[in-house]
Amino acid sequence: MKISAFNPLVLTSKGFKNAAGDKVTDTGSSKAALMVSPSGFAISLAEHIRK
């Protein structure tokens, strides 16, 4: 079983919102999402995928 560290739901449970709604940028070699807190602090989540 492969466990991915990329999980925007961890931050949404703390009040963060995805800047792109529910969309996650998936290029095939990476996934990315910009999460914004209620106070305006932004965190960019990224996972690089090795094939």
Order of alpha helices (4+ residues) and beta strands (2+ residues): alpha-beta-beta-beta-beta
